[in-house]
Amino acid sequence: MYNLAGIASADEDTTIFIVEGEKDATTAGELGVLATTNADGAGKWRVEDTQTLIKLGARRVVVCPDNDGPGIEHGIRVAKMFQQANI
């Protein structure tokens, strides 16, 4: 996962944005937003990725999918994993 050091140093009130791709995560950071992404693109988010963010203190996440079929499916899948984790 991308930007884990930034997430680990954030407080629990920080909203973490989950985007598709390192370029988007970097752009979000330049805008003052803390963001991360998974490796290998859309459809590759793992339960372990959700667990890692929760262990690092993530309590509020916003999923920002790409505006295409795979991106939207990916965003829904990621959001459902966080809903099921009950953070």
Secondary structure, DSSP 8 states (H G I E B T S, - for coil): ---HHHHHHS-TT-EEEE-SSHHHHHHHHHTT-EEE--TTSTT---HHHHHHHHHTT--EEEE---SSHHHHHHHHHHHHHHHHHT-
